[in-house]
């Protein structure tokens, strides 16, 4: 029996000075889709748990984990949502405030449903956890799978746990020692899906299985899509014959799937010449459904061997490539090996510790290999359903000459492709131009290995997942040449108040690299060698200065027109913030791309017609908005103020899910000088509220007035800013 404890009961059950949690099960990845994933782990002691993750090491998002107690081990599970397809995420796990991550952890989401190629692993019968299991696990850790399926018998089930503490002889202990600990190196990154075998059927086994793993549906039988394939996990340890709930579900599931590939996995073998042999009930109940709905490949275990059948249809060997089914027994993940005698249906057989690697090449072809514990491939087979052909010829190839470079662009191929071969020749009309670059992704390529003055001829072919290549496109030519710089946007004159900075910028084209040198009154400014230049805090003496820039490259140089700086004296009550009402758009504010500045019917401005709207997404997002100012050292008082309106769809009255923070940040180092205040969904109020801070202590400094908004993945909170002011006296 699983003992679940309420928080109060758990607190009473723990010793007065409980030890900090340690990791008893490394994190493992389950139930992954293009936009979500579930991460789980277990610890020796209880504690609030969370996952911090992001597309890079900044780990900008946090998701709280749910907890459950299984045989006095504390399992934690967090489901991440709002993810991007086919994207690698970095994550770390925390329990009771401690980072328990055993290494730098990553996982990858499922590809978009339109993807046509991927690789998955298959295994079964690892129970016992001996040397064979360890050898298989070591080999699998060196593979790169998009996902792995397991046909059951993870463990030798020893039943429920004791009531007074963690047991070393229980189903949970078996899973930890015989599966999680052995395979932890790849479970931390690879989505995993398993079904129950007969050795998970002991006392408490089924319940522990469903609670430790994050499978879809009811978790004992389920299905999911991955790219162009439909996977179905069947539970043959419970009723699955005609008229059962599972049979009805399976019939409907296979009938409604439109994916080109259908893969089914379960424990008892449909066909086997090993010790247990073919399962007659499976053959009579399930195979008619598989043949009716076009299942392609069936994976089983139970017999501790490897055995692949010839393609079978209606109980006999068949050459019908579109309808016949191949059945595979892959039961060599660690349990004691059996012998296999071979039979009429046997295509290949071996008594080896092993796992499988299946590469889906496109909508019609796949290649499967069986790999033993020494890393040797001992069986390979392909399935070709027919109907796939070479991709169509690429169109729209264009070549743009640059300085010692040629930029190529083309139209995306309407057929699924794994990449494009770029070909280049120095001879016009060359029928077989040499390949310059293999399997280029996207629809552009830069050729940087060219010589100015020479003419090059380019063609393009497309390649699909089955390595089928199209004919070459029509050829295009280009002659790279160097070009002198040309200024395309001149610096603009600026007017500021003494103490503020001014930024001048220029845009230019021409052969790279371009060099920039800004000048003040025709004298070069040290270090001003970028396409923009920001002055130090200005004084009245700077008024009337002329700023221009010399842009140069190896071919020549050009000087911009001069921009004039006007500096007005800072008088009593001078305003340092420019465009504080956002009526002039974004400048000179710096804003995240998702910050909205404009006129909004749903969020009207405090005054004028425009405002800055942060948050309001109802999705996980972090935004920033800031402006750089210099507070004169002569100021006797400096006051930062702004008008803020907060509205929210959150209903809580106690927890701040979404926040807006106001900071003063040092401009030269981006370090926080002062955290001024925090607002949240709990700050909601009708209309705008005036917020004001005395910042006189920071006179004589150049700093950023900085706002940062963070929203979680659910109900929206809007933070609307207007009339931002930093007034000095």
C-alpha positions in Angstrom: 0.0 0.0 0.0 1.2 3.5 -0.8 1.3 5.7 2.2 0.4 9.3 1.3 1.0 11.9 4.0 -0.7 15.3 4.4 1.7 18.2 5.0 0.8 18.2 8.7 1.2 14.4 9.1 4.4 14.5 7.2 5.8 17.2 9.4 4.8 15.2 12.6 6.4 12.1 11.1 9.7 13.7 10.4 12.4 13.9 13.1 12.8 17.3 14.8 16.1 18.0 13.0 15.5 16.3 9.6 18.5 16.0 7.3 18.6 18.0 4.1 17.1 16.0 1.2 19.6 14.0 -1.0 18.9 12.7 -4.5 17.7 9.1 -4.5 16.5 9.1 -8.2 18.1 11.3 -10.7 15.7 13.5 -12.8 14.0 11.7 -15.7 12.0 13.0 -18.6 8.5 11.8 -19.6 5.3 12.7 -21.5 7.0 15.1 -23.9 5.1 17.0 -26.6 6.1 19.8 -28.9 5.0 22.3 -26.2 5.3 20.5 -22.9 7.3 18.0 -20.8 7.2 16.4 -17.3 10.4 16.2 -15.2 10.5 13.9 -12.2 13.0 13.0 -9.4 13.1 11.5 -5.9 14.7 12.5 -2.7 15.5 11.0 0.7 13.5 13.6 2.6 10.5 15.8 2.0 10.7 19.4 0.8 9.0 22.0 -1.4 10.4 21.3 -4.9 10.7 23.2 -8.2 12.3 23.1 -11.7 14.1 26.1 -13.0 14.5 26.0 -16.8 15.0 28.0 -20.0 16.3 27.8 -23.5 19.8 28.7 -22.1 21.7 28.7 -18.8 19.8 31.8 -17.5 16.9 29.5 -16.4 14.4 32.3 -16.5 11.3 30.2 -15.6 10.4 28.4 -12.4 7.7 25.7 -12.1 6.6 24.2 -8.8 6.6 20.4 -8.5 3.9 18.2 -7.0 4.9 15.7 -4.4 4.0 12.1 -3.4 5.4 9.6 -0.9 6.2 6.1 -2.2 7.7 3.8 0.3 9.2 6.7 2.2 10.9 8.0 -0.9 9.7 11.5 -1.9 8.9 11.7 -5.6 8.6 15.2 -7.2 7.1 16.0 -10.6 6.8 19.2 -12.5 5.0 19.7 -15.9 6.5 22.5 -18.0 4.2 24.1 -20.6 4.4 26.8 -23.2 7.5 25.3 -24.7 8.7 25.6 -28.3 8.8 22.5 -30.6 12.2 20.8 -31.3 14.0 23.0 -28.8 16.7 22.2 -26.3 16.0 23.4 -22.8 18.4 23.6 -19.9 17.0 22.8 -16.4 17.9 22.3 -12.8 16.0 20.7 -9.9 15.5 22.1 -6.4 14.2 20.5 -3.2 13.9 22.3 0.1 15.9 25.2 -1.4 18.9 23.0 -2.5 20.1 22.6 -6.0 20.2 18.8 -6.4 21.0 18.8 -10.1 23.7 16.1 -10.7 25.1 17.9 -13.8 24.2 20.4 -16.4 20.8 19.0 -17.5 19.0 19.4 -20.8 16.1 17.9 -22.7 14.6 18.5 -26.1 10.9 18.9 -26.9 9.2 16.8 -29.6 9.4 18.1 -33.1 6.5 19.8 -34.9 3.8 17.5 -36.1 5.0 18.1 -39.7 8.5 16.7 -39.1 9.2 13.6 -41.1 12.4 12.1 -39.5 13.5 11.2 -36.0 15.3 8.4 -34.1 14.0 6.3 -31.2 15.3 3.5 -29.0 13.5 0.3 -27.9 14.3 -2.1 -25.0 12.7 -4.6 -22.7 13.2 -7.0 -19.8 16.0 -5.3 -17.8 14.9 -6.9 -14.5 17.6 -8.0 -12.2 20.0 -5.2 -12.9 23.1 -7.3 -13.5 26.2 -6.9 -15.6 24.1 -7.2 -18.8 21.8 -4.4 -17.8 24.8 -2.2 -16.9 26.5 -2.9 -20.2 23.3 -2.1 -22.2 22.8 1.1 -20.2 26.4 2.3 -20.8 25.9 1.8 -24.6 22.6 3.6 -24.6 24.1 6.5 -22.7 26.3 7.1 -25.7 23.4 7.2 -28.2 21.3 10.2 -29.2 17.7 9.2 -29.2 14.7 11.5 -29.5 12.7 9.1 -27.3 12.9 5.5 -25.9 10.2 2.9 -25.5 10.3 0.0 -23.0 8.2 -3.3 -23.4 8.0 -4.1 -19.7 9.7 -6.1 -17.0 11.8 -3.3 -15.6 12.2 -5.1 -12.2 11.8 -8.3 -10.2 8.9 -7.0 -8.2 9.1 -7.6 -4.4 5.8 -5.9 -3.4 4.8 -3.2 -1.1 6.9 -1.3 1.3 6.9 -1.4 5.1 5.0 1.2 7.1 7.8 2.6 9.3 10.5 3.6 6.9 12.0 3.0 3.4 12.4 -0.7 2.5 15.3 -2.2 0.5 13.0 -5.0 -0.6 10.0 -3.3 -2.3 8.8 -2.4 -5.7 10.1 1.2 -5.3 13.5 -0.1 -4.2 13.5 -2.4 -7.2 12.8 0.4 -9.6 15.5 2.5 -8.1 18.3 -0.2 -8.1 17.3 -2.1 -11.3 16.2 0.8 -13.6 16.6 4.4 -12.5 20.1 4.1 -11.1 21.4 2.0 -14.0 19.9 4.2 -16.8 20.2 7.6 -15.1 22.8 8.9 -17.6 20.3 9.1 -20.5 17.0 9.3 -18.6 18.0 12.9 -17.6 17.7 14.0 -21.2 15.6 11.5 -23.2 11.8 11.2 -23.1 10.9 7.8 -22.0 7.7 5.7 -22.4 7.1 2.2 -20.9 4.4 -0.4 -20.4 3.9 -2.9 -17.7 5.2 -6.5 -17.8 4.3 -9.4 -15.6 7.0 -8.6 -13.2 5.4 -5.3 -12.4 2.2 -7.1 -11.4 3.1 -7.9 -7.8 1.4 -6.3 -4.8 1.4 -2.5 -5.3 3.3 -2.9 -8.6 0.7 -1.4 -10.9 0.1 1.5 -8.6 3.8 2.3 -8.1 4.3 2.1 -11.9 1.6 4.7 -12.7 2.8 7.1 -10.0 6.5 7.0 -10.8 6.1 7.4 -14.6 4.5 10.3 -16.5 2.8 8.4 -19.3 -0.1 9.9 -21.2 -3.7 8.9 -20.7 -4.4 6.5 -17.9 -0.6 5.6 -18.0 -1.1 1.8 -18.3 -2.3 1.9 -21.9 -2.0 5.1 -23.9 -0.9 6.6 -27.2 1.0 9.7 -28.4 2.2 11.2 -31.6 5.8 12.0 -32.4 6.5 13.8 -35.7 5.0 11.6 -38.4 4.5 8.5 -36.2 1.8 7.3 -33.8 2.9 5.2 -30.8 0.6 2.9 -28.9 1.4 1.3 -25.5 -0.8 -1.6 -24.7 -1.1 -3.2 -21.2 -1.4 -6.9 -21.7 -1.4 -7.5 -17.9 -5.0 -6.5 -17.8 -8.0 -7.4 -20.0 -7.5 -6.5 -23.6 -9.8 -8.9 -25.4 -12.9 -8.0 -27.5 -15.5 -6.2 -25.4 -13.0 -4.9 -22.8 -12.5 -1.2 -22.2 -8.9 -1.4 -23.5 -9.9 -3.2 -26.7 -12.6 -0.6 -27.4 -10.1 2.2 -26.8 -7.4 0.6 -29.0 -9.8 0.0 -31.9 -10.8 3.7 -31.9 -7.3 4.9 -31.3 -5.8 3.1 -34.3 -8.8 3.9 -36.5 -8.6 7.6 -35.9 -4.8 8.0 -36.3 -3.8 9.5 -39.7 0.0 9.3 -39.1 2.0 7.6 -41.8 3.7 5.3 -39.2 2.1 3.3 -36.5 4.2 1.6 -33.8 2.7 -0.6 -31.0 4.6 -1.9 -28.0 3.6 -4.3 -25.1 5.0 -7.2 -23.1 3.8 -10.6 -24.2 5.1 -11.5 -27.7 2.9 -11.9 -30.7 5.5 -14.1 -32.3 8.4 -15.8 -30.5 10.4 -19.0 -30.7 11.9 -18.4 -27.3 11.0 -20.1 -24.0 7.6 -18.4 -23.6 6.7 -18.7 -27.3 4.0 -16.9 -29.2 1.1 -15.6 -27.2 -2.1 -17.0 -28.7 -4.4 -14.5 -27.0 -2.4 -11.6 -28.4 -2.6 -13.2 -31.9 -6.4 -13.7 -31.7 -7.3 -10.4 -30.0 -4.8 -7.8 -31.3 -3.3 -8.8 -34.6 -6.6 -8.4 -36.5 -6.8 -4.8 -35.3 -3.1 -4.2 -36.2 -3.7 -5.5 -39.8 -7.0 -3.7 -40.1 -5.6 -0.3 -39.3 -2.1 -0.5 -40.9 0.2 -1.0 -38.0 3.8 -1.1 -39.3 6.0 -2.5 -36.5 5.2 -4.2 -33.1 7.7 -4.4 -30.2 7.4 -7.1 -27.5 9.5 -8.5 -24.6 8.9 -11.4 -22.1 11.3 -13.7 -23.9 14.9 -12.6 -23.0 16.1 -12.8 -26.6 16.2 -10.8 -29.8 13.9 -12.1 -32.6 12.6 -10.3 -35.7 10.0 -11.8 -37.8 9.7 -11.8 -41.6 6.8 -9.5 -42.7 3.6 -11.3 -41.7 0.0 -10.8 -43.0 -3.0 -13.1 -42.2 -0.8 -15.5 -40.3 1.7 -16.1 -43.1 4.9 -14.6 -44.5 4.1 -11.9 -47.0 5.8 -9.8 -49.5 3.1 -7.1 -49.4 5.2 -4.1 -48.3 2.3 -1.9 -47.7 0.3 -4.2 -45.4 2.5 -6.9 -43.8 3.7 -6.3 -40.2 7.1 -6.9 -38.7 7.2 -8.1 -35.1 10.2 -7.8 -32.9 11.0 -9.4 -29.5 13.5 -7.1 -27.8 13.9 -8.6 -24.3 17.6 -8.4 -23.8 18.0 -5.3 -21.6 19.5 -7.2 -18.6 17.4 -10.2 -17.5 19.0 -13.7 -17.8 19.1 -14.6 -21.4 17.0 -17.3 -23.0 17.6 -19.4 -26.1 15.6 -19.0 -29.3 14.9 -22.0 -31.6 13.7 -20.2 -34.7 10.5 -20.9 -36.6 8.7 -20.3 -39.9 8.3 -16.6 -39.0 11.9 -15.9 -37.9 13.8 -13.4 -39.9 16.7 -13.0 -37.4 17.3 -14.2 -33.9 20.0 -14.0 -31.2 20.5 -14.6 -27.5 22.2 -11.3 -26.7 22.0 -8.4 -24.3 20.9 -5.6 -26.5 18.8 -2.6 -27.4 17.4 -1.3 -30.6 17.8 1.9 -32.6 15.1 2.9 -35.1 15.6 5.7 -37.6 12.5 7.0 -39.2 13.8 8.4 -42.5 10.6 9.9 -44.0 6.9 9.0 -44.4 7.7 5.8 -46.1 11.1 4.4 -44.9 12.7 3.4 -41.7 15.9 1.6 -40.8 16.2 -0.5 -37.6 19.4 -1.9 -36.0 19.9 -4.3 -33.0 23.0 -3.4 -31.0 24.6 -5.7 -28.5 26.1 -4.8 -25.1 29.6 -4.5 -26.8 28.3 -2.0 -29.2 28.2 -4.3 -32.3 25.3 -4.2 -34.7 24.0 -7.8 -35.1 20.8 -7.2 -37.1 19.6 -4.5 -39.5 16.4 -4.3 -41.4 14.5 -1.7 -43.3 10.8 -1.0 -44.0 9.8 0.7 -47.2 6.1 1.3 -47.5 6.6 2.9 -50.9 5.1 6.2 -52.2 8.0 8.4 -51.3 10.0 9.9 -54.1 12.9 12.3 -54.6 11.9 15.9 -53.6 11.1 18.4 -56.3 13.8 20.6 -57.9 14.5 23.8 -55.8 13.3 27.0 -57.2 14.0 30.7 -56.9 17.8 30.4 -56.5 19.3 33.9 -56.3 23.0 35.0 -56.0 24.0 38.4 -54.6 27.7 39.4 -54.9 29.5 41.0 -52.0 33.0 41.7 -51.0 34.8 38.3 -51.2 31.4 36.7 -50.7 28.3 35.6 -52.4 24.9 35.3 -50.6 22.6 32.6 -52.0 18.9 32.5 -51.3 16.1 30.2 -52.5 12.5 29.2 -52.0 11.6 26.6 -49.4 10.9 23.2 -51.1 7.2 22.2 -51.0 8.3 18.6 -50.2 9.8 17.4 -46.9 13.6 17.7 -47.1 16.4 17.1 -44.7 18.6 19.8 -46.4 20.0 21.2 -49.6 23.2 20.6 -51.5 24.9 23.8 -52.7 27.0 23.3 -55.8 29.5 25.7 -57.4 31.6 25.8 -60.5 33.8 28.3 -62.3 32.6 27.1 -65.7 29.3 28.3 -67.2 27.0 25.4 -68.2 28.8 22.8 -66.1 26.4 19.8 -66.0 28.0 18.4 -62.8 29.1 21.3 -60.6 31.0 20.1 -57.5 29.2 20.1 -54.1 30.2 23.1 -52.1 28.1 22.4 -49.0 26.1 19.3 -48.0 22.6 19.4 -46.4 22.3 23.1 -45.7 19.3 23.8 -43.5 17.1 26.8 -44.1 16.9 28.7 -47.4 20.2 30.7 -47.5 23.9 30.2 -47.6 26.9 32.5 -47.7 29.9 31.5 -49.8 32.9 33.2 -48.3 35.6 31.2 -50.1 35.6 33.3 -53.3 38.0 35.8 -54.9 36.9 39.3 -56.0 36.7 39.7 -59.7 36.1 36.0 -60.5 32.7 34.7 -61.7 31.1 31.8 -60.0 28.1 29.6 -61.1 25.8 28.0 -58.5 23.1 25.3 -58.6 21.1 23.7 -55.8 19.6 20.2 -55.1 17.2 19.1 -52.4 17.7 15.9 -50.3 14.9 14.1 -48.3 15.2 11.9 -45.2 15.7 8.8 -47.3 18.8 10.4 -48.9 17.0 10.8 -52.2 18.3 13.8 -54.1 16.4 16.0 -56.6 17.9 17.2 -59.9 19.8 20.4 -59.9 18.1 23.8 -60.1 18.7 26.3 -62.8 22.2 27.9 -62.5 22.8 31.4 -61.4 26.1 33.4 -61.4 27.7 36.1 -59.4 31.0 38.1 -59.5 32.1 39.3 -56.0 33.8 42.7 -55.8 34.8 45.1 -53.0 32.8 48.3 -52.5 33.6 51.6 -50.7 31.4 52.6 -47.8 28.2 54.5 -48.3 26.3 56.3 -45.6 22.6 55.3 -45.8 21.4 57.2 -42.7 23.1 60.4 -41.4 23.4 61.3 -37.7 20.6 63.5 -36.4 21.0 66.7 -34.2 20.1 66.3 -30.5 18.8 68.7 -27.8 19.2 67.7 -24.2 19.3 69.2 -20.7 22.6 69.6 -18.9 23.4 66.4 -17.1 21.7 64.2 -19.8 23.6 62.2 -22.4 23.1 62.3 -26.2 23.4 59.4 -28.6 24.3 59.8 -32.3 24.2 57.0 -34.7 24.8 56.2 -38.4 24.1 53.4 -40.8 26.4 52.5 -43.7 26.8 49.9 -46.3 29.8 48.6 -48.2 32.4 45.9 -48.0 33.0 44.6 -44.5 34.6 45.1 -42.1 33.5 48.7 -41.7 35.5 50.9 -39.3 34.0 53.9 -37.5 35.6 57.0 -35.9 33.4 59.6 -34.3 34.7 63.2 -34.1 33.7 66.2 -32.0 34.4 69.5 -33.7 36.6 67.6 -36.2 38.7 66.1 -33.4 38.7 62.3 -33.0 37.0 60.9 -29.9 39.0 58.2 -28.2 37.2 54.8 -28.1 34.3 56.1 -30.2 34.6 53.4 -32.9 31.1 51.8 -33.1 28.2 52.8 -35.4 26.7 54.8 -32.5 28.3 57.1 -29.9 26.8 58.3 -26.6 28.3 61.3 -25.0 29.2 61.6 -21.3 26.8 63.6 -19.1 26.6 66.9 -20.9 27.3 70.5 -19.7 26.2 73.8 -21.1 29.7 74.2 -22.5 29.0 71.3 -24.9 26.2 73.2 -26.6 26.9 73.9 -30.2 29.3 71.1 -30.7 29.3 69.3 -34.0 29.5 65.5 -34.2 30.3 63.5 -37.3 31.8 60.1 -38.1 34.3 58.8 -40.6 33.3 55.3 -42.0 36.1 53.4 -43.8 37.1 50.0 -45.2 39.8 48.6 -47.3 38.5 50.3 -50.4 37.9 53.9 -49.1 36.2 56.1 -46.6 33.3 58.6 -46.3 32.5 61.3 -43.7 29.0 61.8 -42.5 27.3 65.2 -42.2 27.6 66.9 -38.9 25.0 66.7 -36.2 24.7 69.6 -33.7 24.3 69.1 -30.0 22.2 71.7 -28.1 22.5 71.6 -24.3 19.9 73.6 -22.3 20.9 74.6 -18.8 19.4 72.5 -15.9 17.1 74.9 -14.0 15.0 74.3 -10.9 12.7 71.5 -11.6 14.5 70.3 -14.7 13.3 67.0 -16.2 15.9 64.4 -16.9 13.6 61.7 -18.4 13.0 62.2 -22.1 9.7 61.1 -23.7 8.4 60.1 -20.3 4.9 60.1 -21.6 5.9 57.8 -24.6 4.2 60.2 -27.0 7.3 60.1 -29.3 7.3 56.3 -29.4 10.2 54.2 -28.0 13.2 56.6 -28.2 15.2 57.1 -26.1 13.8 54.2 -24.1 15.3 50.7 -24.6 12.6 48.1 -24.4 12.2 44.3 -24.8 10.5 43.3 -28.1 7.3 42.3 -26.3 6.9 45.6 -24.5 4.0 47.5 -26.2 4.3 51.3 -26.5 1.4 53.0 -28.2 -2.3 53.8 -28.0 -4.6 51.0 -26.6 -8.3 51.0 -26.2 -8.0 48.3 -23.4 -5.3 50.3 -21.6 -5.8 54.0 -22.1 -3.0 56.5 -21.2 -2.9 58.5 -18.0 -2.5 61.7 -20.1 -1.9 62.2 -23.8 -2.6 59.3 -26.1 0.2 56.8 -25.5 1.6 54.7 -22.7 3.9 51.7 -22.1 2.2 48.4 -21.5 4.2 45.6 -19.8 2.9 42.1 -19.1 -0.7 41.3 -20.2 0.5 38.2 -22.0 -0.9 35.4 -19.8 2.2 33.5 -20.6 5.7 33.0 -19.2 7.6 36.2 -20.1 10.3 38.6 -18.7 10.3 42.1 -20.1 12.5 45.2 -19.5 12.2 48.9 -20.1 14.8 51.5 -19.2 16.3 54.9 -20.0 19.8 56.2 -19.1 20.1 59.5 -17.3 22.8 61.4 -15.4 21.8 63.2 -12.2 23.9 66.4 -11.9 26.2 66.5 -8.9 24.9 70.0 -8.1 21.3 68.8 -7.7 19.8 69.5 -4.3 16.9 67.1 -4.8 16.1 64.4 -7.3 12.6 62.7 -7.5 11.7 59.7 -9.6 7.9 59.4 -10.2 5.6 57.6 -12.5 1.9 56.7 -12.9 1.1 53.0 -12.8 -2.1 51.2 -13.6 -2.3 47.4 -12.6 -5.1 45.1 -13.7 -5.1 41.4 -13.6 -7.1 38.2 -14.3 -5.5 36.5 -11.3 -8.1 35.8 -8.6 -5.8 35.2 -5.6 -5.7 37.6 -2.7 -2.5 36.3 -1.2 0.1 35.3 -3.8 2.1 37.5 -6.1 2.3 35.5 -9.4 3.2 38.4 -11.7 5.5 41.3 -10.7 6.8 44.6 -11.9 10.0 45.9 -10.2 11.5 49.4 -10.4 15.3 49.7 -10.0 18.1 52.1 -10.4 20.9 50.4 -12.3 24.5 51.6 -12.8 24.9 52.3 -16.5 28.5 51.3 -16.8 28.2 47.9 -15.2 24.5 47.0 -15.2 24.6 46.3 -11.5 21.6 47.2 -9.3 22.2 50.4 -7.3 18.8 50.4 -5.6 15.7 48.3 -5.7 12.9 50.9 -5.4 9.7 48.9 -5.3 7.8 45.8 -6.3 4.3 45.7 -7.7 2.2 42.6 -8.5 -1.2 41.2 -9.3 -2.0 42.0 -5.7 -1.5 45.7 -6.5 -4.5 45.9 -8.8 -6.5 49.1 -8.5 -8.9 51.1 -10.7 -7.2 53.9 -12.6 -3.6 55.1 -12.3 -1.7 55.4 -9.0 1.2 57.9 -8.6 4.4 56.3 -7.4 7.3 58.5 -6.2 10.8 58.0 -4.8 13.5 60.3 -3.6 16.7 59.4 -5.5 18.9 62.4 -4.4 21.4 60.0 -2.9 22.5 59.1 -6.5 23.3 62.6 -7.8 26.5 62.8 -9.8 25.9 59.3 -11.2 24.9 58.0 -14.7 22.3 55.4 -14.2 19.4 53.6 -15.8 15.8 54.0 -14.6 14.9 50.4 -15.1 11.5 48.5 -15.0 11.3 44.7 -15.2 8.0 42.8 -15.5 7.7 39.0 -15.0 4.5 37.0 -15.8 3.9 33.3 -15.2 2.2 30.9 -17.6 -1.4 31.5 -16.7 -3.7 34.4 -16.0 -2.5 37.8 -17.3 -1.4 40.9 -15.2 -1.0 44.2 -17.0 1.4 46.9 -15.7 0.8 50.2 -17.6 3.3 53.0 -17.2 2.8 56.7 -18.1 4.3 60.1 -17.3 7.7 58.8 -16.1 9.7 61.7 -14.6 13.0 62.3 -12.9 12.9 65.9 -11.8 15.9 67.6 -10.2 16.3 70.9 -8.4 
